[in-house]
Amino acid sequence: THADVVAAAVLDWAVDNGANTFCHWFQPMASAGVRHGQTGQVQNMMMKFNRETNEVMFDFKGKDLIKGETDGSSYPNGGLRGTHCAGGYLAVDTSSPIFLRGDTIFVPSALVSYYGAALDEKTPVLRANAALNKQGSRLLKHLGLDPAQHGGLVTNIGLEQEIFLIPREEFYRRPDLQLTGRTIIGKDAPRGQEMCDHYMAPLSTATPALACMQEIQEECWKLGIPLKTRHREVAPNQFEFAPLFGTNTTQIDQNVMVMQIIEEVAPRHGLAALLQEKPFNNVNGSGKHNNWSIATADGIQLLLPKAINEATGNPYAFPVIMAAIVSAIDEHGDLMRMAISCPGNDFRLGACEAPPAIVSTYLGEDMTFYLEHFKDGKGLGEYIPGVKTLDLGVAEIMPFEVPAEDRNRTSPFPYGGARFEFRAVGSSQNVSLVNTVLNTIAAEKFSDFADKIDAGEDPIAVARAALNKHWRVVFNGNNYDVNNQTMLTERGVWRIDSGVEAIHVLQSEKNVKLFQKMNVMSQEECQARETVLHNHYTGTVEMEALCIVDMINQHIIPSVKAAGVGPLEELQAAVPKLKEAIAAIHHAENSYEAAKLARVLRLETMMDIRQICDAAEEVVPANLWTLATYKELLFMDSHVGPGLEEIYE
C-alpha cells in the first residue's frame, strides 16, 4: 500500500539518522499555560523479534504510521469520554510534516473519540481549513479564479512568540512562578519599563540570555523550524522570537515545539523561561501575534490587492473579499474574543500592551477611504496602496519609500498590507482555536456571498450591502482611549470584558449553528470545549489560590513575625478567606458557575490580598524576606553577576 511505502521511507530516514522510536504526536484540548510541551505522545520502538532467529529487527509498517490508539478519557474532554468509554484514536495529519528529534520520529496526528468527536486542538483546525477552501473557492469562481487549478486555498500564519527569561536560582525561590507561571504577589521594583530602555536593546553577552536564544534557534533549525528573528521586548527580561510564515497547521505544530524547546534550553543556561501572559505586575505581559493571510497553494495572495485582482482579471475581487472579512469580524467578534480567553489574558488585555476586549479592525486611512467610497457607490476602480517618500535632508541617507499607512498597535485585528494581525492572542496559547475561528467565520461569509451570487445577485452589490451593514467594526483610532472604548461599545461592536463569559458564547445558538453549518464542530463538541476551557480557567485559579495560601503561611507570616513589623493580622485573616472561596468553587453546580466564582476570587479577593502581601514586603528587611523580589527576578543586566570573591578567587 501507499502507507507501507511511506512507512518504509520513514524507517530508512530514521535509521540513517540514528533514530529507532516513533510516536503519534497530538495536542490535547486546553493544555496552554501549564502543560510542558502542550502535547501528548507515547513513544514506541520500531522493533520486533524475529520468531525464527529470536533476533531483534526493525519493524515499522503503514498500519503503524497511519493510526494509533490511546486512552481518551484521561485528557480534558468535556464529557466526550469516560473511564467506561475511554477509546481515543490517533490519525496522521498529512498537512504537517513528520519530524525527527533525537532518537524519535514524531508523527503529527489528530485525536478523536470512538464516535469521531474532536478531543484535540488540531481536528477543528483541519475542518475549518476544509470549509474555507470549499466556500472561498465558490466565491472566487464568481470573481474569475478557480482555486482548484492552483492547489486550492490555504491560510498562512506567522506567530510572534514573546517570553521572559529569568535567573533560575531566583525562580526556585518563587513557588507561584514554579507552579502557576506568574507572580501572584510581589512589590514593584523601583524601576520597571519607564525609560523604554529594554525594547530592542543589545542582546548582551554579559548575561546568559543571548546564548540561550542562540541555542533555542539552533535546536529549532535542526527540526526545520526557521526562527528568523530574535530581539528584546519592552519589559525587563522579556524577549521575542518570530518565524517565517507557513501554512497554519505546520506553523501551529512548530510553535508548540518552539515553546517546548524554549523551556528545555533555558535551564542549560541557568535560566527559567516564562511563557505565561502576565508573569509580573505593572510591566508588559507577553503575547503571540497571529498574522493571518489567505492564498492559493501556489501563492496567489487574496489579501494583496494587486495579486488577487490580476489573478482574477477583476479589479473588484479585492474589495469583495475584504467586505466578506469585515462582515465576519463584526458578526462574529464574540468568537474572536472567545478564542483568546486564556487565563493569562485576564491581566493583559487593554493594559497598554495588548488591545482591549473590544473587537474592531484597523484598515488604515487609505484603505478605509477606498472601501468607504466603494460601499457608497462614489468611486470605481481598484485599490492601489499608497506610498510616500521620506527625505531626511542629509547626503548620507538616501530618500526612501514607506507605506502610506501607519501601524496601529492598539487594534485587536489590524490589516497589514497582505495579512491581518490578531494582536490579542496570548503567549502561552496553542493557537489552534484562534485559527479555527478565523477560518470558520471567513468561510461562513464567503459561503453567504457565494449563495447570493448563485441566486443572481451582483457581487459588487453584495459586497456593498455587507460593508454598509457592518461598517461599525472599522476603527482606525486609539483603542486604549477610554472615550473611544465607550464609543465603540455604543456602536454595538462586540465587547466581552470577562474571559469566562467569552468562553460561554461557544454555546450560543448563533455560534453552534455556525460551526455546524461549516462542519467544524457539532453542538456536543461546542459544549465539551466550553466545559474544558472553563475547567482549565478554574483549575488555574485554584492553583494560584493554593499557592498564595502556602506563601502566606510558609514565607510571609514567618518573615513578618521575625521582623516584628507588617500587617500580621490581615495576613492571618486572608488564609481562611481564600480557603472558603476555594470550597465554594468546589460546590458550584457546573463548570460555568465554578469559573464565574473563580474569576471573582482571582480578580477581586486575591487582588486585595496581594496588596496586603506587598505591603508586608515593603516593610520587612531584605535579609528576612525569603521570596525572590521583582528586583532579583527582572534585572539580569544590572542585578545578577559574580561577586568580588569569585572574580579574584
Secondary structure as a PSIPRED ss2 file (coil, helix, strand):
# PSIPRED VFORMAT (PSIPRED V4.0)

   1 T C   1.000  0.000  0.000
   2 H H   0.000  1.000  0.000
   3 A H   0.000  1.000  0.000
   4 D H   0.000  1.000  0.000
   5 V H   0.000  1.000  0.000
   6 V H   0.000  1.000  0.000
   7 A H   0.000  1.000  0.000
   8 A H   0.000  1.000  0.000
   9 A H   0.000  1.000  0.000
  10 V H   0.000  1.000  0.000
  11 L H   0.000  1.000  0.000
  12 D H   0.000  1.000  0.000
  13 W H   0.000  1.000  0.000
  14 A H   0.000  1.000  0.000
  15 V H   0.000  1.000  0.000
  16 D H   0.000  1.000  0.000
  17 N C   1.000  0.000  0.000
  18 G C   1.000  0.000  0.000
  19 A C   1.000  0.000  0.000
  20 N C   1.000  0.000  0.000
  21 T E   0.000  0.000  1.000
  22 F E   0.000  0.000  1.000
  23 C E   0.000  0.000  1.000
  24 H E   0.000  0.000  1.000
  25 W E   0.000  0.000  1.000
  26 F E   0.000  0.000  1.000
  27 Q C   1.000  0.000  0.000
  28 P E   0.000  0.000  1.000
  29 M C   1.000  0.000  0.000
  30 A C   1.000  0.000  0.000
  31 S C   1.000  0.000  0.000
  32 A C   1.000  0.000  0.000
  33 G C   1.000  0.000  0.000
  34 V C   1.000  0.000  0.000
  35 R C   1.000  0.000  0.000
  36 H H   0.000  1.000  0.000
  37 G H   0.000  1.000  0.000
  38 Q H   0.000  1.000  0.000
  39 T C   1.000  0.000  0.000
  40 G E   0.000  0.000  1.000
  41 Q C   1.000  0.000  0.000
  42 V C   1.000  0.000  0.000
  43 Q C   1.000  0.000  0.000
  44 N E   0.000  0.000  1.000
  45 M E   0.000  0.000  1.000
  46 M C   1.000  0.000  0.000
  47 M E   0.000  0.000  1.000
  48 K E   0.000  0.000  1.000
  49 F E   0.000  0.000  1.000
  50 N C   1.000  0.000  0.000
  51 R C   1.000  0.000  0.000
  52 E C   1.000  0.000  0.000
  53 T C   1.000  0.000  0.000
  54 N C   1.000  0.000  0.000
  55 E C   1.000  0.000  0.000
  56 V E   0.000  0.000  1.000
  57 M E   0.000  0.000  1.000
  58 F E   0.000  0.000  1.000
  59 D C   1.000  0.000  0.000
  60 F C   1.000  0.000  0.000
  61 K C   1.000  0.000  0.000
  62 G H   0.000  1.000  0.000
  63 K H   0.000  1.000  0.000
  64 D H   0.000  1.000  0.000
  65 L H   0.000  1.000  0.000
  66 I H   0.000  1.000  0.000
  67 K E   0.000  0.000  1.000
  68 G E   0.000  0.000  1.000
  69 E E   0.000  0.000  1.000
  70 T E   0.000  0.000  1.000
  71 D E   0.000  0.000  1.000
  72 G C   1.000  0.000  0.000
  73 S C   1.000  0.000  0.000
  74 S C   1.000  0.000  0.000
  75 Y C   1.000  0.000  0.000
  76 P C   1.000  0.000  0.000
  77 N C   1.000  0.000  0.000
  78 G C   1.000  0.000  0.000
  79 G C   1.000  0.000  0.000
  80 L C   1.000  0.000  0.000
  81 R C   1.000  0.000  0.000
  82 G E   0.000  0.000  1.000
  83 T C   1.000  0.000  0.000
  84 H C   1.000  0.000  0.000
  85 C E   0.000  0.000  1.000
  86 A C   1.000  0.000  0.000
  87 G E   0.000  0.000  1.000
  88 G E   0.000  0.000  1.000
  89 Y E   0.000  0.000  1.000
  90 L E   0.000  0.000  1.000
  91 A E   0.000  0.000  1.000
  92 V E   0.000  0.000  1.000
  93 D C   1.000  0.000  0.000
  94 T C   1.000  0.000  0.000
  95 S C   1.000  0.000  0.000
  96 S C   1.000  0.000  0.000
  97 P C   1.000  0.000  0.000
  98 I C   1.000  0.000  0.000
  99 F E   0.000  0.000  1.000
 100 L E   0.000  0.000  1.000
 101 R E   0.000  0.000  1.000
 102 G C   1.000  0.000  0.000
 103 D C   1.000  0.000  0.000
 104 T E   0.000  0.000  1.000
 105 I E   0.000  0.000  1.000
 106 F E   0.000  0.000  1.000
 107 V E   0.000  0.000  1.000
 108 P E   0.000  0.000  1.000
 109 S E   0.000  0.000  1.000
 110 A E   0.000  0.000  1.000
 111 L E   0.000  0.000  1.000
 112 V E   0.000  0.000  1.000
 113 S E   0.000  0.000  1.000
 114 Y C   1.000  0.000  0.000
 115 Y C   1.000  0.000  0.000
 116 G C   1.000  0.000  0.000
 117 A C   1.000  0.000  0.000
 118 A E   0.000  0.000  1.000
 119 L C   1.000  0.000  0.000
 120 D E   0.000  0.000  1.000
 121 E C   1.000  0.000  0.000
 122 K H   0.000  1.000  0.000
 123 T H   0.000  1.000  0.000
 124 P H   0.000  1.000  0.000
 125 V H   0.000  1.000  0.000
 126 L H   0.000  1.000  0.000
 127 R H   0.000  1.000  0.000
 128 A H   0.000  1.000  0.000
 129 N H   0.000  1.000  0.000
 130 A H   0.000  1.000  0.000
 131 A H   0.000  1.000  0.000
 132 L H   0.000  1.000  0.000
 133 N H   0.000  1.000  0.000
 134 K H   0.000  1.000  0.000
 135 Q H   0.000  1.000  0.000
 136 G H   0.000  1.000  0.000
 137 S H   0.000  1.000  0.000
 138 R H   0.000  1.000  0.000
 139 L H   0.000  1.000  0.000
 140 L H   0.000  1.000  0.000
 141 K H   0.000  1.000  0.000
 142 H H   0.000  1.000  0.000
 143 L H   0.000  1.000  0.000
 144 G C   1.000  0.000  0.000
 145 L C   1.000  0.000  0.000
 146 D C   1.000  0.000  0.000
 147 P H   0.000  1.000  0.000
 148 A H   0.000  1.000  0.000
 149 Q H   0.000  1.000  0.000
 150 H H   0.000  1.000  0.000
 151 G C   1.000  0.000  0.000
 152 G C   1.000  0.000  0.000
 153 L E   0.000  0.000  1.000
 154 V E   0.000  0.000  1.000
 155 T E   0.000  0.000  1.000
 156 N E   0.000  0.000  1.000
 157 I E   0.000  0.000  1.000
 158 G E   0.000  0.000  1.000
 159 L E   0.000  0.000  1.000
 160 E E   0.000  0.000  1.000
 161 Q E   0.000  0.000  1.000
 162 E E   0.000  0.000  1.000
 163 I E   0.000  0.000  1.000
 164 F E   0.000  0.000  1.000
 165 L E   0.000  0.000  1.000
 166 I E   0.000  0.000  1.000
 167 P E   0.000  0.000  1.000
 168 R H   0.000  1.000  0.000
 169 E H   0.000  1.000  0.000
 170 E H   0.000  1.000  0.000
 171 F H   0.000  1.000  0.000
 172 Y C   1.000  0.000  0.000
 173 R C   1.000  0.000  0.000
 174 R C   1.000  0.000  0.000
 175 P H   0.000  1.000  0.000
 176 D H   0.000  1.000  0.000
 177 L H   0.000  1.000  0.000
 178 Q H   0.000  1.000  0.000
 179 L H   0.000  1.000  0.000
 180 T H   0.000  1.000  0.000
 181 G C   1.000  0.000  0.000
 182 R C   1.000  0.000  0.000
 183 T C   1.000  0.000  0.000
 184 I C   1.000  0.000  0.000
 185 I C   1.000  0.000  0.000
 186 G C   1.000  0.000  0.000
 187 K C   1.000  0.000  0.000
 188 D C   1.000  0.000  0.000
 189 A C   1.000  0.000  0.000
 190 P C   1.000  0.000  0.000
 191 R C   1.000  0.000  0.000
 192 G C   1.000  0.000  0.000
 193 Q C   1.000  0.000  0.000
 194 E C   1.000  0.000  0.000
 195 M C   1.000  0.000  0.000
 196 C C   1.000  0.000  0.000
 197 D C   1.000  0.000  0.000
 198 H C   1.000  0.000  0.000
 199 Y C   1.000  0.000  0.000
 200 M C   1.000  0.000  0.000
 201 A C   1.000  0.000  0.000
 202 P C   1.000  0.000  0.000
 203 L C   1.000  0.000  0.000
 204 S C   1.000  0.000  0.000
 205 T C   1.000  0.000  0.000
 206 A C   1.000  0.000  0.000
 207 T C   1.000  0.000  0.000
 208 P C   1.000  0.000  0.000
 209 A H   0.000  1.000  0.000
 210 L H   0.000  1.000  0.000
 211 A H   0.000  1.000  0.000
 212 C H   0.000  1.000  0.000
 213 M H   0.000  1.000  0.000
 214 Q H   0.000  1.000  0.000
 215 E H   0.000  1.000  0.000
 216 I H   0.000  1.000  0.000
 217 Q H   0.000  1.000  0.000
 218 E H   0.000  1.000  0.000
 219 E H   0.000  1.000  0.000
 220 C H   0.000  1.000  0.000
 221 W H   0.000  1.000  0.000
 222 K H   0.000  1.000  0.000
 223 L C   1.000  0.000  0.000
 224 G C   1.000  0.000  0.000
 225 I C   1.000  0.000  0.000
 226 P C   1.000  0.000  0.000
 227 L E   0.000  0.000  1.000
 228 K E   0.000  0.000  1.000
 229 T E   0.000  0.000  1.000
 230 R E   0.000  0.000  1.000
 231 H E   0.000  0.000  1.000
 232 R E   0.000  0.000  1.000
 233 E C   1.000  0.000  0.000
 234 V C   1.000  0.000  0.000
 235 A C   1.000  0.000  0.000
 236 P C   1.000  0.000  0.000
 237 N C   1.000  0.000  0.000
 238 Q E   0.000  0.000  1.000
 239 F E   0.000  0.000  1.000
 240 E E   0.000  0.000  1.000
 241 F E   0.000  0.000  1.000
 242 A E   0.000  0.000  1.000
 243 P E   0.000  0.000  1.000
 244 L C   1.000  0.000  0.000
 245 F C   1.000  0.000  0.000
 246 G E   0.000  0.000  1.000
 247 T E   0.000  0.000  1.000
 248 N H   0.000  1.000  0.000
 249 T H   0.000  1.000  0.000
 250 T H   0.000  1.000  0.000
 251 Q H   0.000  1.000  0.000
 252 I H   0.000  1.000  0.000
 253 D H   0.000  1.000  0.000
 254 Q H   0.000  1.000  0.000
 255 N H   0.000  1.000  0.000
 256 V H   0.000  1.000  0.000
 257 M H   0.000  1.000  0.000
 258 V H   0.000  1.000  0.000
 259 M H   0.000  1.000  0.000
 260 Q H   0.000  1.000  0.000
 261 I H   0.000  1.000  0.000
 262 I H   0.000  1.000  0.000
 263 E H   0.000  1.000  0.000
 264 E H   0.000  1.000  0.000
 265 V H   0.000  1.000  0.000
 266 A H   0.000  1.000  0.000
 267 P H   0.000  1.000  0.000
 268 R H   0.000  1.000  0.000
 269 H H   0.000  1.000  0.000
 270 G C   1.000  0.000  0.000
 271 L E   0.000  0.000  1.000
 272 A E   0.000  0.000  1.000
 273 A E   0.000  0.000  1.000
 274 L E   0.000  0.000  1.000
 275 L C   1.000  0.000  0.000
 276 Q C   1.000  0.000  0.000
 277 E C   1.000  0.000  0.000
 278 K C   1.000  0.000  0.000
 279 P C   1.000  0.000  0.000
 280 F C   1.000  0.000  0.000
 281 N C   1.000  0.000  0.000
 282 N C   1.000  0.000  0.000
 283 V C   1.000  0.000  0.000
 284 N C   1.000  0.000  0.000
 285 G C   1.000  0.000  0.000
 286 S C   1.000  0.000  0.000
 287 G E   0.000  0.000  1.000
 288 K E   0.000  0.000  1.000
 289 H E   0.000  0.000  1.000
 290 N E   0.000  0.000  1.000
 291 N E   0.000  0.000  1.000
 292 W E   0.000  0.000  1.000
 293 S E   0.000  0.000  1.000
 294 I E   0.000  0.000  1.000
 295 A E   0.000  0.000  1.000
 296 T E   0.000  0.000  1.000
 297 A C   1.000  0.000  0.000
 298 D C   1.000  0.000  0.000
 299 G C   1.000  0.000  0.000
 300 I C   1.000  0.000  0.000
 301 Q E   0.000  0.000  1.000
 302 L C   1.000  0.000  0.000
 303 L C   1.000  0.000  0.000
 304 L C   1.000  0.000  0.000
 305 P H   0.000  1.000  0.000
 306 K H   0.000  1.000  0.000
 307 A H   0.000  1.000  0.000
 308 I H   0.000  1.000  0.000
 309 N H   0.000  1.000  0.000
 310 E H   0.000  1.000  0.000
 311 A H   0.000  1.000  0.000
 312 T H   0.000  1.000  0.000
 313 G C   1.000  0.000  0.000
 314 N C   1.000  0.000  0.000
 315 P C   1.000  0.000  0.000
 316 Y C   1.000  0.000  0.000
 317 A H   0.000  1.000  0.000
 318 F H   0.000  1.000  0.000
 319 P H   0.000  1.000  0.000
 320 V H   0.000  1.000  0.000
 321 I H   0.000  1.000  0.000
 322 M H   0.000  1.000  0.000
 323 A H   0.000  1.000  0.000
 324 A H   0.000  1.000  0.000
 325 I H   0.000  1.000  0.000
 326 V H   0.000  1.000  0.000
 327 S H   0.000  1.000  0.000
 328 A H   0.000  1.000  0.000
 329 I H   0.000  1.000  0.000
 330 D H   0.000  1.000  0.000
 331 E H   0.000  1.000  0.000
 332 H C   1.000  0.000  0.000
 333 G H   0.000  1.000  0.000
 334 D H   0.000  1.000  0.000
 335 L H   0.000  1.000  0.000
 336 M H   0.000  1.000  0.000
 337 R H   0.000  1.000  0.000
 338 M H   0.000  1.000  0.000
 339 A H   0.000  1.000  0.000
 340 I C   1.000  0.000  0.000
 341 S C   1.000  0.000  0.000
 342 C C   1.000  0.000  0.000
 343 P H   0.000  1.000  0.000
 344 G H   0.000  1.000  0.000
 345 N H   0.000  1.000  0.000
 346 D H   0.000  1.000  0.000
 347 F H   0.000  1.000  0.000
 348 R C   1.000  0.000  0.000
 349 L C   1.000  0.000  0.000
 350 G C   1.000  0.000  0.000
 351 A C   1.000  0.000  0.000
 352 C C   1.000  0.000  0.000
 353 E C   1.000  0.000  0.000
 354 A C   1.000  0.000  0.000
 355 P C   1.000  0.000  0.000
 356 P C   1.000  0.000  0.000
 357 A C   1.000  0.000  0.000
 358 I E   0.000  0.000  1.000
 359 V C   1.000  0.000  0.000
 360 S C   1.000  0.000  0.000
 361 T E   0.000  0.000  1.000
 362 Y C   1.000  0.000  0.000
 363 L C   1.000  0.000  0.000
 364 G C   1.000  0.000  0.000
 365 E H   0.000  1.000  0.000
 366 D H   0.000  1.000  0.000
 367 M H   0.000  1.000  0.000
 368 T H   0.000  1.000  0.000
 369 F H   0.000  1.000  0.000
 370 Y H   0.000  1.000  0.000
 371 L H   0.000  1.000  0.000
 372 E H   0.000  1.000  0.000
 373 H H   0.000  1.000  0.000
 374 F H   0.000  1.000  0.000
 375 K H   0.000  1.000  0.000
 376 D H   0.000  1.000  0.000
 377 G C   1.000  0.000  0.000
 378 K C   1.000  0.000  0.000
 379 G C   1.000  0.000  0.000
 380 L C   1.000  0.000  0.000
 381 G C   1.000  0.000  0.000
 382 E C   1.000  0.000  0.000
 383 Y C   1.000  0.000  0.000
 384 I C   1.000  0.000  0.000
 385 P C   1.000  0.000  0.000
 386 G C   1.000  0.000  0.000
 387 V E   0.000  0.000  1.000
 388 K E   0.000  0.000  1.000
 389 T E   0.000  0.000  1.000
 390 L E   0.000  0.000  1.000
 391 D C   1.000  0.000  0.000
 392 L C   1.000  0.000  0.000
 393 G C   1.000  0.000  0.000
 394 V C   1.000  0.000  0.000
 395 A C   1.000  0.000  0.000
 396 E C   1.000  0.000  0.000
 397 I C   1.000  0.000  0.000
 398 M C   1.000  0.000  0.000
 399 P C   1.000  0.000  0.000
 400 F E   0.000  0.000  1.000
 401 E E   0.000  0.000  1.000
 402 V E   0.000  0.000  1.000
 403 P E   0.000  0.000  1.000
 404 A C   1.000  0.000  0.000
 405 E C   1.000  0.000  0.000
 406 D C   1.000  0.000  0.000
 407 R C   1.000  0.000  0.000
 408 N C   1.000  0.000  0.000
 409 R C   1.000  0.000  0.000
 410 T C   1.000  0.000  0.000
 411 S C   1.000  0.000  0.000
 412 P C   1.000  0.000  0.000
 413 F C   1.000  0.000  0.000
 414 P C   1.000  0.000  0.000
 415 Y E   0.000  0.000  1.000
 416 G C   1.000  0.000  0.000
 417 G C   1.000  0.000  0.000
 418 A C   1.000  0.000  0.000
 419 R C   1.000  0.000  0.000
 420 F E   0.000  0.000  1.000
 421 E E   0.000  0.000  1.000
 422 F E   0.000  0.000  1.000
 423 R C   1.000  0.000  0.000
 424 A C   1.000  0.000  0.000
 425 V C   1.000  0.000  0.000
 426 G E   0.000  0.000  1.000
 427 S C   1.000  0.000  0.000
 428 S C   1.000  0.000  0.000
 429 Q C   1.000  0.000  0.000
 430 N C   1.000  0.000  0.000
 431 V C   1.000  0.000  0.000
 432 S H   0.000  1.000  0.000
 433 L H   0.000  1.000  0.000
 434 V H   0.000  1.000  0.000
 435 N H   0.000  1.000  0.000
 436 T H   0.000  1.000  0.000
 437 V H   0.000  1.000  0.000
 438 L H   0.000  1.000  0.000
 439 N H   0.000  1.000  0.000
 440 T H   0.000  1.000  0.000
 441 I H   0.000  1.000  0.000
 442 A H   0.000  1.000  0.000
 443 A H   0.000  1.000  0.000
 444 E H   0.000  1.000  0.000
 445 K H   0.000  1.000  0.000
 446 F H   0.000  1.000  0.000
 447 S H   0.000  1.000  0.000
 448 D H   0.000  1.000  0.000
 449 F H   0.000  1.000  0.000
 450 A H   0.000  1.000  0.000
 451 D H   0.000  1.000  0.000
 452 K H   0.000  1.000  0.000
 453 I H   0.000  1.000  0.000
 454 D H   0.000  1.000  0.000
 455 A C   1.000  0.000  0.000
 456 G C   1.000  0.000  0.000
 457 E C   1.000  0.000  0.000
 458 D C   1.000  0.000  0.000
 459 P H   0.000  1.000  0.000
 460 I H   0.000  1.000  0.000
 461 A H   0.000  1.000  0.000
 462 V H   0.000  1.000  0.000
 463 A H   0.000  1.000  0.000
 464 R H   0.000  1.000  0.000
 465 A H   0.000  1.000  0.000
 466 A H   0.000  1.000  0.000
 467 L H   0.000  1.000  0.000
 468 N H   0.000  1.000  0.000
 469 K H   0.000  1.000  0.000
 470 H H   0.000  1.000  0.000
 471 W H   0.000  1.000  0.000
 472 R H   0.000  1.000  0.000
 473 V H   0.000  1.000  0.000
 474 V E   0.000  0.000  1.000
 475 F C   1.000  0.000  0.000
 476 N C   1.000  0.000  0.000
 477 G C   1.000  0.000  0.000
 478 N C   1.000  0.000  0.000
 479 N C   1.000  0.000  0.000
 480 Y C   1.000  0.000  0.000
 481 D C   1.000  0.000  0.000
 482 V H   0.000  1.000  0.000
 483 N H   0.000  1.000  0.000
 484 N H   0.000  1.000  0.000
 485 Q H   0.000  1.000  0.000
 486 T H   0.000  1.000  0.000
 487 M H   0.000  1.000  0.000
 488 L H   0.000  1.000  0.000
 489 T H   0.000  1.000  0.000
 490 E H   0.000  1.000  0.000
 491 R H   0.000  1.000  0.000
 492 G C   1.000  0.000  0.000
 493 V C   1.000  0.000  0.000
 494 W C   1.000  0.000  0.000
 495 R E   0.000  0.000  1.000
 496 I C   1.000  0.000  0.000
 497 D C   1.000  0.000  0.000
 498 S C   1.000  0.000  0.000
 499 G H   0.000  1.000  0.000
 500 V H   0.000  1.000  0.000
 501 E H   0.000  1.000  0.000
 502 A H   0.000  1.000  0.000
 503 I H   0.000  1.000  0.000
 504 H H   0.000  1.000  0.000
 505 V H   0.000  1.000  0.000
 506 L H   0.000  1.000  0.000
 507 Q H   0.000  1.000  0.000
 508 S C   1.000  0.000  0.000
 509 E H   0.000  1.000  0.000
 510 K H   0.000  1.000  0.000
 511 N H   0.000  1.000  0.000
 512 V H   0.000  1.000  0.000
 513 K H   0.000  1.000  0.000
 514 L H   0.000  1.000  0.000
 515 F H   0.000  1.000  0.000
 516 Q H   0.000  1.000  0.000
 517 K H   0.000  1.000  0.000
 518 M C   1.000  0.000  0.000
 519 N C   1.000  0.000  0.000
 520 V C   1.000  0.000  0.000
 521 M C   1.000  0.000  0.000
 522 S C   1.000  0.000  0.000
 523 Q H   0.000  1.000  0.000
 524 E H   0.000  1.000  0.000
 525 E H   0.000  1.000  0.000
 526 C H   0.000  1.000  0.000
 527 Q H   0.000  1.000  0.000
 528 A H   0.000  1.000  0.000
 529 R H   0.000  1.000  0.000
 530 E H   0.000  1.000  0.000
 531 T H   0.000  1.000  0.000
 532 V H   0.000  1.000  0.000
 533 L H   0.000  1.000  0.000
 534 H H   0.000  1.000  0.000
 535 N H   0.000  1.000  0.000
 536 H H   0.000  1.000  0.000
 537 Y H   0.000  1.000  0.000
 538 T H   0.000  1.000  0.000
 539 G H   0.000  1.000  0.000
 540 T H   0.000  1.000  0.000
 541 V H   0.000  1.000  0.000
 542 E H   0.000  1.000  0.000
 543 M H   0.000  1.000  0.000
 544 E H   0.000  1.000  0.000
 545 A H   0.000  1.000  0.000
 546 L H   0.000  1.000  0.000
 547 C H   0.000  1.000  0.000
 548 I H   0.000  1.000  0.000
 549 V H   0.000  1.000  0.000
 550 D H   0.000  1.000  0.000
 551 M H   0.000  1.000  0.000
 552 I H   0.000  1.000  0.000
 553 N H   0.000  1.000  0.000
 554 Q H   0.000  1.000  0.000
 555 H H   0.000  1.000  0.000
 556 I H   0.000  1.000  0.000
 557 I H   0.000  1.000  0.000
 558 P H   0.000  1.000  0.000
 559 S H   0.000  1.000  0.000
 560 V H   0.000  1.000  0.000
 561 K H   0.000  1.000  0.000
 562 A H   0.000  1.000  0.000
 563 A H   0.000  1.000  0.000
 564 G C   1.000  0.000  0.000
 565 V C   1.000  0.000  0.000
 566 G C   1.000  0.000  0.000
 567 P C   1.000  0.000  0.000
 568 L H   0.000  1.000  0.000
 569 E H   0.000  1.000  0.000
 570 E H   0.000  1.000  0.000
 571 L H   0.000  1.000  0.000
 572 Q H   0.000  1.000  0.000
 573 A H   0.000  1.000  0.000
 574 A H   0.000  1.000  0.000
 575 V H   0.000  1.000  0.000
 576 P H   0.000  1.000  0.000
 577 K H   0.000  1.000  0.000
 578 L H   0.000  1.000  0.000
 579 K H   0.000  1.000  0.000
 580 E H   0.000  1.000  0.000
 581 A H   0.000  1.000  0.000
 582 I H   0.000  1.000  0.000
 583 A H   0.000  1.000  0.000
 584 A H   0.000  1.000  0.000
 585 I H   0.000  1.000  0.000
 586 H H   0.000  1.000  0.000
 587 H C   1.000  0.000  0.000
 588 A C   1.000  0.000  0.000
 589 E C   1.000  0.000  0.000
 590 N C   1.000  0.000  0.000
 591 S H   0.000  1.000  0.000
 592 Y H   0.000  1.000  0.000
 593 E H   0.000  1.000  0.000
 594 A H   0.000  1.000  0.000
 595 A H   0.000  1.000  0.000
 596 K H   0.000  1.000  0.000
 597 L H   0.000  1.000  0.000
 598 A H   0.000  1.000  0.000
 599 R H   0.000  1.000  0.000
 600 V H   0.000  1.000  0.000
 601 L H   0.000  1.000  0.000
 602 R H   0.000  1.000  0.000
 603 L H   0.000  1.000  0.000
 604 E H   0.000  1.000  0.000
 605 T H   0.000  1.000  0.000
 606 M H   0.000  1.000  0.000
 607 M H   0.000  1.000  0.000
 608 D H   0.000  1.000  0.000
 609 I H   0.000  1.000  0.000
 610 R H   0.000  1.000  0.000
 611 Q H   0.000  1.000  0.000
 612 I H   0.000  1.000  0.000
 613 C H   0.000  1.000  0.000
 614 D H   0.000  1.000  0.000
 615 A H   0.000  1.000  0.000
 616 A H   0.000  1.000  0.000
 617 E H   0.000  1.000  0.000
 618 E H   0.000  1.000  0.000
 619 V H   0.000  1.000  0.000
 620 V C   1.000  0.000  0.000
 621 P C   1.000  0.000  0.000
 622 A H   0.000  1.000  0.000
 623 N H   0.000  1.000  0.000
 624 L H   0.000  1.000  0.000
 625 W C   1.000  0.000  0.000
 626 T C   1.000  0.000  0.000
 627 L C   1.000  0.000  0.000
 628 A C   1.000  0.000  0.000
 629 T C   1.000  0.000  0.000
 630 Y H   0.000  1.000  0.000
 631 K H   0.000  1.000  0.000
 632 E H   0.000  1.000  0.000
 633 L H   0.000  1.000  0.000
 634 L H   0.000  1.000  0.000
 635 F C   1.000  0.000  0.000
 636 M H   0.000  1.000  0.000
 637 D H   0.000  1.000  0.000
 638 S H   0.000  1.000  0.000
 639 H H   0.000  1.000  0.000
 640 V C   1.000  0.000  0.000
 641 G C   1.000  0.000  0.000
 642 P C   1.000  0.000  0.000
 643 G C   1.000  0.000  0.000
 644 L H   0.000  1.000  0.000
 645 E H   0.000  1.000  0.000
 646 E H   0.000  1.000  0.000
 647 I H   0.000  1.000  0.000
 648 Y C   1.000  0.000  0.000
 649 E C   1.000  0.000  0.000
